[in-house]
Amino acid sequence: MTQPLDFFRYRHRSLRAGSTDLAEIAARVGTPAYVYSAEGLLKPFRELQSGLRGLRESTICYAVKSNSNIGVLKLLGDAGAGADLVSGGELLRARKANIPPQRIVFSGVGKTADEIQAGLSYGAHGIYSFHVESLEELELIQSVAERHDVKQARTAFRFNPNIDAKTHPYISTGLKRNKFGLNRAELLEAARRARKLGNVHVCGLSIHIGSQLLSLKPLQAAFQALATMVLEIEALLGHPLEFVDLGGGVGVSYEVRGPKPPSLKEYTRLIVATFGPKSPFRSRLRVLIEPGRTISANAGVLLTRVLFRKARKAKDFLVVDAGMNDLMRPALYGSRHAVLPVRQGTKGKLKRTDLVGPVCESSDCFGQDLQLDTALASGDLLAIMSSGAYGMSMAGNYNSRVRPAEVLVEGNRWRVIRDRETLDDLLRGEHL
Ligand SMILES: *Cc1c(COP(=O)(O)O)cnc(C)c1O
């Protein structure tokens, strides 16, 4: 499993992505800026690929919402990744990055007719699967397919197994109180209904019980529940399913000395044991997974510059030029990120410090009571680590702030993969 410092390390007292000095990037593109390491994205992806090699067929559908920059999607797509989408906008991005339709699945509780139509019309046969989350969605897919003369819209049912993922409530999705998926009764009803629909074909079942899981136990229980459901649904449909999609959600380390998530080896071993050649399924089902943060979280940092220090007796406030609009996770989930100076070796003493942004909310705080060097001063650069997932993809314009630039480091070269927004971008589409 990736760690915050796996792909960003100090050499000659400066923090680098490979051989690239982060200070050089900041000098050229300004701050705040997201910096991603191609190696950091590819390493966990390849580890998952090799872990799943024991299966007859598998596809890693990268969860686009975790980091949806088309440069990132192109890199992963070229390495063999598919995509797990949650909107028509993400479909556009996947297409732009040339991810083939046979590797694309579409999740989410609220797909619109336009989004369904866009998915059906990508390539000759449409995307690999719409993961259906309600009976009404199934009916909508049928009617859109019929209207556009699509013979068989490929669908899967998303099963909500009512299993506690033991993660933050906002990113827990597999409990009956959550809006996601179909419970057993709804699923059986949907299967009965699907048999009567002429333009949809049910090819699989999917689950996704939550994000940032720190134990494999809930996943193991969910896989078992899914395995049982496969047999039940096949009996009802009267034909075998083609695939199972096991969702994403394996946690990563955000803090250098934080809780330890399961390794990717243990995770893939569990998958192969449940659905592989030695399982009761004898590898007859294709297995899909939808990892997001596992691939992108520790592949990125948010570079920010210190604006001011407010020295107080009990603790200082260090005000930086990145805000909660740029990186929302701490404000939204109370998540913690390691914060490192880009230049090592300032010589003050450590003092209790809150690292805060300029946004007019007290939740605009990247870290409370951090032990930071008192010598850190206006102009100094900091890296907010493990910001590659749910960083830029969640960024917004609150306080009328422009969104940051994004940079991809590949080998010893780097390039801008998204320009910093301009003030013109900010007002586009508004009218007096
Ligand atoms: C968000 C999401 C994922 C990815 O979750 P990670 O924790 O980033 O791996 C996968 N599948 C679905 C359906 C999701 O909503």
The ligand as a Tripos MOL2 file, in Angstrom:
@<TRIPOS>MOLECULE
LIG
   15    15     1     0     0
SMALL
NO_CHARGES

@<TRIPOS>ATOM
      1 C1        -15.9610    6.4720   -5.1770 C.3       1 LIG1
      2 C2        -16.1860    5.1340   -5.7450 C.ar      1 LIG1
      3 C3        -15.1150    4.2700   -5.9650 C.ar      1 LIG1
      4 C4        -13.6890    4.5910   -5.6050 C.3       1 LIG1
      5 O1        -13.4690    4.6670   -4.2300 O.3       1 LIG1
      6 P1        -11.9720    4.7650   -3.6800 P.3       1 LIG1
      7 O2        -12.1080    4.8110   -2.2080 O.co2     1 LIG1
      8 O3        -11.3800    6.0070   -4.2230 O.co2     1 LIG1
      9 O4        -11.2580    3.5560   -4.1460 O.co2     1 LIG1
     10 C5        -15.3880    3.0570   -6.5770 C.ar      1 LIG1
     11 N1        -16.6410    2.7050   -6.9300 N.ar      1 LIG1
     12 C6        -17.7090    3.5160   -6.7140 C.ar      1 LIG1
     13 C7        -19.0450    3.0820   -7.1480 C.3       1 LIG1
     14 C8        -17.5140    4.7570   -6.1110 C.ar      1 LIG1
     15 O5        -18.5610    5.5430   -5.8880 O.3       1 LIG1
@<TRIPOS>BOND
     1     1     2 1
     2     2     3 ar
     3     2    14 ar
     4     3     4 1
     5     3    10 ar
     6     4     5 1
     7     5     6 1
     8     6     7 2
     9     6     8 1
    10     6     9 1
    11    10    11 ar
    12    11    12 ar
    13    12    13 1
    14    12    14 ar
    15    14    15 1
@<TRIPOS>SUBSTRUCTURE
     1 LIG1         1 GROUP 0 **** ****
